[in-house]
Amino acid sequence: MSNVTTVSLQQMKQQGEKIAVLTSYDASFTRLLEDAGVDVILVGDSLGMVIQGRESTLPVGVDEMVYHTACVARARRRALLVADMPFMSYSSADQALGTAGRLMKDGGAQMVKLEGGATQLETVRQLCANGIPVCAHLGLLPQSVHRLGGYRVQGRDQEAARIMLEDALALETAGAQMLVLECVPVALAGEISQALKIPVIGIGAGAGCDGQVLVLYDMLGITAGERPRFVRDFLPATCSVAGAIRAYVDAVKDGSFPAAAESFR
Ligand code: KIV
């Protein structure tokens, strides 16, 4: 199978083929993700919580993201490799260029992800102008957890929903080539997915998105604490890590994940 690219992801959206995305932070898991046919691998700053045992993603630094991205890049074969820009590493367009440059040159990332809407438009434009593919991230923004007052569903009232749709369209116009929507009501996520030409990847955003992403350790049921509603533990039904990852890919591709009970109204 040929490499996944920004162009092939766009084609998958046009053809209605669901995009399977998972996080990975090291080479061994990345091999399993590749064997299972995962389309996009995200080196998420969620590593701060699931690898480093921190309470949020905020303390994660650029060096740590570069290190884990390089570990994943060594085992990547076909999937598109996306790396998160960590908190306070893209506060200006200039700083974002420096961070993205490191993630791509030293880490081997093929796309960078940043959180935020209207405030990030100039940064997205500058990154794109320099040949750096950008994945935007709207809805629940974990790097803004203190401003948001916790990990809660976003876009539930009419005004917030209107702003999110506007932000999504503006990010696409600015040059973003993919969008992650986190913890967004099903109807709004479906509307945004239909309004955009670029692929929209949901996490807690319902089955109407063009693809799904989960944190790898969550879908293997090994993350500490209560399991969020939008997470399915794929391990018990398959009894092997490789089997669980394959089951996740199959469930995303055939549209059986997420179910209504794993989504928000
Ligand atoms: O950091 C991460 O793993 C993410 C996903 C939850 C989308 O941003």
Residues whose N, C-alpha, C, O or C-beta is under 5 A from the ligand:
A	BS01	KIV	T23 G44 D45 S46 V180 V213
